[in-house]
Amino acid sequence: MVDGVVRTADPEGAQILHKELLPADNRIPDDATLKKILAHDLDAVLKNMSPLYWNALNGTDQKDDGFQKSIPKCLLGTFKHSEWNGFRSCYADAENQIKTGQHGFLPLRVALGDKFQGSLIGGGALQVPDAHPGSDSLLGQLTFFIVAPKSRWSASLPNTPEVLLHDQLAEYLDTFDQGIWRQEYIKQLIDDFYSRRGLSPYVQVSPSKKYSGKPLSITIQPNAKIAVVNMLPPARSPADTQAQLDRSIALYNLVSTSRFRTLTNIQPHTVESPAGNYDSIDVPDNLQPLFNSIPFAAAQADLAARGFTVTEGSSLNSTVPTIFVNVHRNDPDSKAGKETGTLPVKPGTAAVPSARNSLPTTSFFRNADTNTASADETSKASPKDKKGYVGAGFSYLSGQGVRPIGAFEYQRLLGVADITLESGSANYLANGSGSASFDYLGFQKLHHRLSLDLNGGSDTTYHRLIGIRLLNERRNGGTAHAQFEVLRDPLGSSLRFYVDSGAQTVTLTDPELSGPAATVISDTLVSTDVGATYVLSSLQSARPFQLQINPTVRAATAANGGFAKGSLTTTYHQEALGTSVFEVKAQFSAATDLVPVYELPSFGGVSSLRGFRADDLLARRVWTVQPELWHGLPRHAGSEDAVAQFLNNNVRLAVFCDFGGAYQTYAGPPGVKAGPGIGLRALYHQVTFRLDWAYGLGTVATGSGHGRAYFSVSTPIR
C-alpha cells in the first residue's frame, strides 16, 4: 500500500507518497491518470453517502424533521470533489446562522473529521489508514492508503470448474489491470464479460478495506440453471386444452426442441398460494439448461405477442443457483398495469443479470431486459393484456430519399390472427398494405412452429435506376408466406423452411412524362419462392459467434414467359474478448434469360455494396462481400462516468471495404467494384443503428462512383 493525500478541491494537486512501494511493473498508470482514477473513486463514494451536513448534527437535530427543513439548499444532496469550496462556503454561512438554542452545526473540521473519513470506504482503491497524518477536512485534505497488490487481478479468480471461461476471463481482466485494486470496477468488467455472452453468475469482489497484504479474493458462483417453469392462472381441469397449449408454447420458447420433446410430457402440479394458485413444472436435473439472458429476452418478446408476461426469479441458497421462469397469461379485463402482475416463486434471493452490455443488438450481445419476480412481489392482479399498438418510423436509401412509415397492429384478433396495417409514402408516391398473421398452427399435433402470413396492398419505390433512367415502381397485389421451424436452439443450431407465393401487377413509370406515355412497363408477376434459414450460434464461448445461411429459389412467370432466379446470403458475426467485432456478409444472386428487368439482381446500396446506390447496376449474376471491423471508442483511464460507460458499452467505430462483381449487365460496364468506408454503430437493446460513409471505386451505368452516406437499422440474427 502507498500513502496518498487527496485534496478534494484540487485532485490534480494531490500528492502520492512512497511511490517506491508500488509494484515494479508497468501496470500502474502515470501520476496524472492515477490521480484522475482516485478522484473518480472518491466521487463515487461521496455520491452514495448521506448528505455531508448530517455529520454535523447532534442526535436531537437528526430526529427533528422541522429543523432539517431549515437546512440551506446548498448543503442538500451529494457533492463531487470539485464542488468542495462551494460546500465549505455554504457550510460556514449556515454555521453562523444557526447558533441558538439546542440547534447548531459542529465546526467543519470536527464534523468531517474521523467519522467522515472513516465512512469514505467504497468500491475503489482507497483505504483509510489507522492514523490520519496530514488530514484536514477544513482544507478538504484527506489521507488514504492506495491499495496496490503485487499480483494481478486475474490471480484472485477462483480456479474451479464451475467458473465459466476462466482462462479467457483472466486474459480479459489482464488487458484492463491498472495495478491498483478497485472493487466496483473489477466487478463491472467481470459482469460485462459474462453479460455479452448472456451469462449472469453472481460475482463478489473483496473491497480494498479488507486488504492486509494477503491476496484479495474474487468469488464467482456457477451460472444459474432453469429448474422450474410456473404457469398462471392454472389449468381449470386436466382436460383444459387452452392451458395445455399455453404450457406447450411457453416451453417451446424457453428450451431447445430436443429438450422440449421430453418436457412436454411432464405433467405439472398445482401449487396453492395466498397470492393465487399456479401450475408448476419441475425440470429434471439432466434437462436444466443454463439460464442465458439472450434467448430468454427473445422468448419474452415472442410470448408477449401471444399475450403472456414472462418473468424470472432466482435463488442463491443452493450449491447450483436455480432460476424459476414464470409465464403469466395476461387478462384483457385486468385493471392492473402492463407490468404490475408477477408470479409467485419459491423463496430465494432475486438475482437480476447485469444490465451492462457492450453489444446488445445482436442476439448474443444483448443482456435480457427482464422483469424479475421474487417471493415478496407476488400479485393477485393479472397483467393487463394490451393488444393494440401504433408506431411510426422511416427508412432512407441513398439517392432515393426518406420514406416515412406509419403502422397499426392489433394482436390476436378474435384470439386467432395478428392484424397489421401500414401506410406511408415514397416521396409523393402513396403506399398502403395490410396483413393477417397466424402462428403455432396445429402445434399440439406437430410440436413444431408453423406460421402463415397473408399480405396485400400497394407498394412503391421512388426513382428506381433502370439502366440510366430514373423510374417509379409500383407493385399491387398479395402474397402468402408459410414457415415451418424444424430445429430451434438459440445456443446451437436452428433450421426453418419457408414458402412465399403470390401475384402482383408491376408498373414502371417515368416521372418526367405524363399520360399513357409515362408508363414504361406494365406487367403481371406470378411467383413462388422456396427458401431456408439455418443459424449456428455459439453464444457462451470465449469468442461468441453466429453464422446464418439463407438460400432462396424463385420460380415465376411474367409477360416474357417463365424464369427462375436464386440467391444465397451468408452472414457471420464474431465477437472478440473485448469490444472488437468482426462481421461479414456475402451474397450471390443469379437469374435465367427471361427474367424481366425489374426482377434482375441489384448491385449497389447499403445491403449490397456501399459506395454505390441501389440499382447502380442490374445484372443476371451479382456477388458482393461486405466485411467490417468494429471497435470501441478509445477509453482513457479514469473516464468512467455515466456518459463514458454508455459510449464504451453501446457505441462502436466501424471500418469496412465492400467489394463485388456484376456480370451480364442490363446497362453499364460489368466487372469488380469496391467501396471502402467508415461508420458508426449505436447499439440499443436488440437494434443496431448504423451510419456509414463509403466511396465507390469503379464505373457503373451512370458513371464513376463517388462518396455516399447511408443510414440503416439492423436486428439480431435469429
N, C-alpha and C positions, 0 to 999 in steps of 0.2 A: 504494500500500500504506500501511497505517496501523499504528503500533505498538499492541500490546495486551498488557497484563500480566494473566495469568490466574492467580489464586490457587486451586489445585485444591481446597483445603478449603473455599473460600468463593467460588464463581463470581460471586455477586451483588456481592461486593466488588471484582471485577476492575476495572481502570482501562483505559479506551480513550483513548489519547493521539493527538494530532494529527488530531482528527476533521475538521479543515478540509481534509484531503486526500481525504476520501471524496467520491464522485461527487455533484454538486449536483442530485440529483433525489429523488423520494420512494420509491425502491426500498429504501433501507437501512432496516431495522427500527429501532424505538426502542431505547435502550440496554439496557433490561431484556430485551427479546426477543433482541437481538443476543447478549448475554451467555449467554442460555439456549441459543442455537444453537451458539455456540462451545464451551460446556461439553459439549453433546451430541457435537460433533465430537471433542473431546478424549477423551471416554469411549470412543468408537468405536475410537480409536487404541489406548488403554490395553487394551481388550478383546482386541485382536489381537496384542498384544506378548507376548514371552516374560515369564515371571514377573519382577517388578521386582528381586527379590533376586539374579537372575542377573548383573546388572551389578556386584554387589559381590564376586563370586568371582574368584579368580585362575584361571589356566589349569589348574592341577593339580586344584583343587577342582571345576571344571566337568566334569572327566572322572571324578571319584570318586563312583561311584554309592552306595557305602556312606555317605560323608559326607553326601550330599544327602538320604538318608533321615532324617538327624537335623535337617533344617531344620524349624523350628516350623511347624505347620499354618497359623498366622495369616499366614504370608508366602506360602503357596502360592496358586495361582490368579491371577486378574486382579482389578483394582480399579477402582472408579469414583472420580471426583474427590471425591465426598462422603465417601469412606472413607479419605482421606489421613491424618487424625490417628490413626486406629486402626493404620494401617500403620506410621506413624512410631514409635509407642509400641512395637509388637511388634518393629520393627527394632532399636530401642535395647536392648531386653532381650536379643535374640539376639546383638547385637554384644558385650555384656558377658559373655555366657556362653561364647562361642567365641573364645578368645584364646590357646589353647595350641597348640604345635607348628606345623605348616605351615598349619593351618586358621585362618580368620578372615574377618571381613567388613571391607571398606573402609568408612571413615566415610561416612555417608549423603550428605553434601554432595559427596564425591568420586565415590561410586558412581553417583549420579544427576545428575551434572553434565553436561558437554558431550555425553558419549556417550548418556545418556538423552534429553536434549532433542533431540539430532540425530536420534534414531530416531522422534521424535514427528511423523512425516510420514505422513499418511493421506489419506483422500479428502475432507477438509473444507477450510475456508477458511484454516487456519493454515499459515504458512510460517516456518521458522526463519531468523532474520537471520544475517549473517556474524558479528556480535558479539552478545553477550547482555547488554545493560545491564539491571541490576536483577534478573537471575535469581538465585534462591536455592532450590535443591532441598530444603535442610533445612527451609525455611519452606513448601515447596510452592508456590513462586512461580516462574513461568516467563514468559519474554517471547517473543512471536511477532509476526511481521507478519500483518496481516489482509489477504488478497488481495481487493481490490475494484476490478475493472476498470471503466473508464468506460463501456464498451459493454455492451449487453445480452447475456444468454446466447445468445439466438437468433442474434446476429450471428456467432457462432462455428460455426454449422451450415454444412456444405458445400452449396453451391448447384449441385448437379449433378442431371441427370435420374434418376440411379439412386436418389436419396433419395426414398423414397415419401412423399407428402403433406407436402412440405417446408413450404409456407406455413401449413398447419394446425398442423404441429408447432411452428413458430415462434410462432404465436399461443398455443398451449398453454403453451409454456415462458414466454412473457411474463407469463402470469397468475400464475406461481409465482416469478418472478425476485425474488430477495432482495438483489440488488446485490453480494453477496459470492460469490466463486467456490467452489462446493462440488462436487467431482468426483463423489462417490458419489451425492449427492442428485440432481444433474443427470442422471446415467446412469439412476437409478431412475425419474425422471419420463419419460425417453425410452422405457425399457423398458415402463413402464406404458401409455404412449400406444399403442405398437405392439401389445403383447400383448392389449389389449382388442379389437383388430382381427384377432387370430390371427396376427400377423406377428412375426418374431423376427430382424431384421437384427442383425449383430454391431456393437456400439456401443463406442467408446473415447472417453474424455474426458480431456483433459490434467489432470494433478494440479497443485495450487496451487504445488508446489515448483518448477515449470518457468516460473512467471510472472516475466518480466523487463521488463515494461512493454509488450511486444508482445502482440497478441491471442492468447489461448489457443484451442485447437482442439477440435472435436468431429468424430470420424470415424464415419460410418455406412456400412457396406458394403451392397451390394444384398441383398435378401432371397433366401434360397436357393431353388432350384427342385428338384423331384423329377426326378432323372436316371436312377435305376436302381431296379428292384424285384427283390429276391432271394427265391427260394423254397427252403426247406429242410424236409425232405430233397428231393433232386432226383427227377425222374421216373425210374422204373425202365427205361422204354423210350419211344420215340416214340408207342407205342400205349397208354400208361398213361392211361386215361380219368379216373381219380380225380385224378391230378396235373393234368391239363388243366382239370378242373372247379375244383380248388382255385385254380389260377392265374387263371382267368376271374373267379371270385367275388372274389378279392383285388383285381384290377384294377378291377372294377366298383365296389368300395367306396372305392377310392383316388382315382379320377378321375371326371369327369363322363361322362354317357352318350355325348356327342358324341366325346370323346377315346377312350372305351372301344371304340367300334366299330372304330377304327383299331388300337389297341394290342393288341386280342385276336387280331389276325392276325400279330403279330410273334412269331417263334419264339425261345425262349430258348436260350442257350448254357450248357453246363455248365462251371462253374469248379471246378478241383481245388484243394483246400486241405488242409493237415495237420490242421486242426480239423474237417474234414468237407466233402464236396462239396456244391455247391448250384447251382441253376439261376438264371441272371441275365438280366433283360430290360432292354435299353438303351432308354430313352425318347428318341425323336427330339427334336432341339432345338425344333422348332416345336410339339411337343405337351407340353413340360415345363411343368407348372403351378407357380406359386409355392407353396412349402410354407406351408400355413396350419394352425396347430395346432388350430383349432376343428373343421373337418371331419375332420382326422386323428384327433382324440380320438373322434369318432363312429364312424369306421371301425374304430378299435381295439376299441370296445365291440361293434360288430356282428360283427366277425370273431372276437372272443373267444367269442361264443356258438356259433360254428361250430367251435371247437376250435383256434384259431390264437393265437399270441402275436406281436404286431406291435411292432417297434422301429424306431428311426431313428438314423442316424449321418450325419455331415456332414463335408465338407472345405472349408477356407477357403483352399486353396492355389491356387485358380483365380481368374480375374477375376470370374466369377459363381459364388458358393458353390453347391455342389450337395448334395442330400440323397439318401441311399440308404435306401430303405424295405425292411425285412426281414420276411418273413412265414414264420413257423416253425410247422409242423404239430405240435401237442402230441402226446406219446406217453403213452398210458394206463399203460404198463408202466415208465415212466421213474422213477428214484429221485431225480431232481433236483426242486428246489422249483418252485413255480409260475412264479417269475420268474428262475430261475437260468440258463436257456438263452438264449443270444443268438446272433445270426447274424454271420458274418464280413462285414466291409465293406471297401471299398478304403481304402488308407492315407489318413489325414487326421486333423484335429483334431475331436474330437466337440464339437458345439455343442448346448446344450440351450436351448430357448426360455425366456424369463423366466418364473419361477413367479408373478410378481406379476400380479394381475388384479383390476380393481375390480368387474367384473360377470361372474363366471364361470358364471352359472347359466342363461343363455340361450345358444343355440348360438353366437352371435357374441361373447359376453362371457367365455367361458371359455377359459383357456390350457390347452393339452394337458398332461395328467399323463402324460407319455410315459416309456417305457423307452428308454434311449439306448444304442445299441451302438457300440462303437469297435473299431478294429483290434486292440487288445490285450485285448479282452474276449470273444474267441471261445470257444465251449464245444462240446465234442462231445456233451454230455448234452442230450437234448431236454427242454423244459419239461414238467412234469407236467400231464397232461390231467385237470383236475378237472371233473367233470360234475354232481355233486350239490350243492345249496345249500339252506340252511334260513334263513328270515327271519321277522321279526315286525315289526309296526307297528300304527298305529291311525289312525283318522280321527275328526274332530269336526265336528258340524253344530249350529249354534246352535238350541237348543230341542229337539234330538234326542239329545244326549249324545255320549259317546265310544264308538267301535266298535273293539275290538281285533281284530287280524288276524294269523294265522299262516300261513306258506306253505312248501311244499317243492317244489323244482324239480329235475328231472333232465333234462339236455340230451342230445340225440342218442341217445335210447334205440334200440338196435339200429341205430345210425347213421342213423336216419330222423327221429324225432319228438322234440320237447321236451315233456315231461310236467310239468304244474304242478297241485298240489293245494293248496287253500286251505280254511281253516276259521276261524271266528270267531263273533262274536255281535253283535247289535244289542240292547243291554240284555240281557234274558233270552231273546231270540229267537236260536236257533242257526242258523248258516249253514254251508254246505259246497259246494264246487264243484271241478271238475276240467276240465282242458283238454289237448288234444294239438295241437301246432303243427308244421306242415310248411312249410319255406321253400325258396326257389330251385327250385321245381318246374319241370322241363323247361328249365332255364336254358341248357343248351348249344344248344338249338334256338331258344328265344325271345330270348335275350340281353337279357332284362328280368326283373326280380324278380317272381315270382308266389308268394304265400304263402297258406296255408289254415289256419284255426284252427277246431277243433271244441270246443265248450264245453257243459258240462251241470252241473246242480246245483240247489241251493235257496238263494235269497237273500231277505233280509228288510229292511224299512225300519221302524224303530220310530217310532211317533207321526207318521205322515203326517197332514197337516192337510187333510182333505177337507171343504170348507166351513168349518164351525165345530166339526167333530168330529175328535178325535184317534184315528186308526185305525192298526192294524198291518197292513203289507202283506207278503205272501209270494208269491214267484214261483218255481215249479218248472218245469223244462223244459230245453231245449237250443237252441243256435244254431250256425250255421256262418258263418264270416267269411272271405271271399276278397278279396285285394287285389292289384292289378296296378300296377306302377310304370312309367309311360310315360317320364317325364323325371326325371333325377337330376343336380342340380348344386348342391351346398351353397353355392356362391358366385354362384349365379344363380337360374334357375327350376327348380322341381321340381313334378311333377304325378303323382298316383296316383288310381286309382279303386277303389272297394270295393263289395262287396255283402254284406249280412247277411240271413240268413233263418233262421226258427226258429218254434217253438211253445212256449207257456208256459201253465200254469194260474195265474191270478191270484186271490188271495184277500185280501179286506179284512175284518178282524175288529175288534170293539170290545173293548178290554181291560177295560172296566168290566162286561161281561156274560160269561156262561158258557153252555156247551152250544150247541145249534143257533142260539139267539138271538144269539150273538156274531158269527155270520157275516153281514156286511152285503152283500158282493158275492163271488160265486164265478163266475169266467168263464174261458173259453179264448181265448187270443190267438194268432193265427197272423199273422206279419208278414214283410215283406221290405223292407229298406232299400237304397237305392242312393245313393251319395254320391261326392264327390271332395274332394281336398285339394290346393290349389295354394299353393306357397310361393315368394315372391320374396325373395331375400337379397342385400343389398349390404353385405358384411362388411368389405371392405378400403377403404371410402370414408372420408372425413374424419369423417362422422357416420353410422356404420353403422345400418342399419335392416333389419327383416324384416316382411314382410306375409304373413299366412296367411288364405286364404279357404276355407271349408268348407261347401258346400251339401249338404243331405241331404233325400231324399224317402222317406216310408214309405207303403206300401200294406198294409192289414191288414184282418182280419175278426175280429169278436167277436160276442157274443150279440146285439147290436143290429143287426148287419149289417156291410157293408163301409164302410171310412172311409179317409181319407188325411190325412197331415199332413206339413209340410215345415218346414225351418229353414235359416237362413243365418247363419253365425258368421264374423266377421272380426276378426282381431287384428293390431294394428300396434305395433311396438316400435322406438323411435328413441333412439339414444344421442347425447348432446352431446359436445363436445370433452373436457369434464371429467367430473365424476361424475354429472351430471344425466341423467335418463332420462324420456322421455315414453312412456306406454303407454296404449292404449285398446282396449277390446273391445266390439264391437257385435253384438247378436243380434236376430233376428226369427224368430218361430215362428207358424204358423197351422195350424188343423185344420178338417176338414169337420164337418157337422152330427152324424153318427152316432158320433163319437169317444166312447168310454167315459170316465167321469170320471177314472179312474186314468191315462189317456193324454193328458189335456189339458195343454197347455204350462203350465209352472210359473213363477210370478212371485215373486221373493224369494230370498235366500240369497247365499252368497259368490260364486257364479259367475253370478248374475243381477242382483240389486240389493241391496247391503248396507244394513243398517238394518232389514231385514225377514228373517224366517226363510223357509226353503224352503216353498213351497206356501201362503204367506200369501194368494195369490190363484191360482185356476185359471181359465184363460180360453181362448177359442178363438183370440184374437190377442194376442200379447205381444211387446213390443220393449223392449230395455234397451241403455244405453250406459254403459260403465264407464271413464271417463278418470282417469288418475292421473299424478302427477309425483313422481319420486324425486329425492332429492338427498343427497349425502354428509353425514356428520356434520360440524359445524363443526370446522375444523382450525386449530390455533394453531401459529404458527411456533415451532420448537424442540421440539415434541411429536412426536418421531419414533421412539419406542421400539417394540418389537415389538407391544405391545398397540395403540398408536396407529396403526401401519401396518395391522394387521388390521382395525381399525374403519374406517379410511379406505378400504380395498380391498374390504371384504366386508359392510358394514352401510350401509343407506340408510334415510332417513326418507321417508315417503310421505304425500301429501295427495291426497284424491280427492273426487269428488262424483258418485255414480251417479245416473242418472235413467232413467225408463222409463214405459211405459204398458201397461195390461191392459184388454181390451175383450171384450164378450160373456162376462162372468164367470159362473162357476158359483154363487158367493156372494160378497158383498162389493161395494163401490162400484167401478165402473170409473174410469179416468182416469189422469192422470200423477202419479207419486210420485217422491221423491228421497231420497238417502241420503248426505249429506256425512260425511266422517270422516278419520281419520288412521291411519297404520300404520307398521310396521317391517318391513324386508326384510333377511334374513340370507342371504348368498349363499355356497354351499358347493359347489364343483365344478359339476355340472350340475343342481343343485337350488336352488330359492329357497324359503326358509321365510318365510311371510307371517303376520304378526299384525296384525289390523285391529280398529278400533272405529268404528262408524258409528251415526248416529241417523236413524231413519226419519221422513221427513216425508210425511204423507198417511194416509189411513184405509184399512184392509183389512178382511177378514171378521171378524177378532177385535177390531177397534177401531183406535185410533191407534197409530202407530209409536212406538218408543222405542229407547234405546241397546242395541246388541248387540255382542258380541265374536266374532271369527272367527279360526280358525287353519287354514291350508291350506298345501299344498306344490305347487309347480308345476315343470314340467320344460321343456326348451328347445323352441322351435318347430323342427320338423324335417319 
